[in-house]
Amino acid sequence: MIIKTLIKDLDPTVIEKFASQFRGTIILPAHKEYNGIRKVFNAMIDKHPGMIVRCVDVADVMHAVNFGRSFLVLHSTRHLSCQ
């Protein structure tokens, strides 16, 4: 059984290091726009992710996925080309 890590349980320096190597936007629950950003089109889904990342290029996508893998963080991806 693999135990997944929650973002809130990670050492803040780990997130800071990730952010320093990431060109896109990182949104954490304390961010003022978090609630509006986390919502999806289907109102029946009410998820509260520990971190939302908005990648600007392929390198960001690779970095975000590798971050999730390295720390066993449960992650999902969504492609929004029209934003």
Rosetta blueprint (number, residue, H / E / L):
1 M L
2 I L
3 I L
4 K L
5 T E
6 L L
7 I H
8 K H
9 D H
10 L L
11 D L
12 P H
13 T H
14 V H
15 I H
16 E H
17 K H
18 F H
19 A H
20 S H
21 Q L
22 F L
23 R L
24 G L
25 T E
26 I E
27 I E
28 L L
29 P L
30 A L
31 H L
32 K L
33 E L
34 Y H
35 N H
36 G H
37 I H
38 R H
39 K L
40 V L
41 F L
42 N L
43 A L
44 M L
45 I L
46 D L
47 K L
48 H L
49 P L
50 G L
51 M L
52 I E
53 V E
54 R E
55 C L
56 V L
57 D L
58 V H
59 A H
60 D H
61 V H
62 M H
63 H H
64 A H
65 V H
66 N H
67 F H
68 G H
69 R H
70 S H
71 F L
72 L L
73 V E
74 L L
75 H L
76 S L
77 T L
78 R L
79 H L
80 L L
81 S L
82 C L
83 Q L
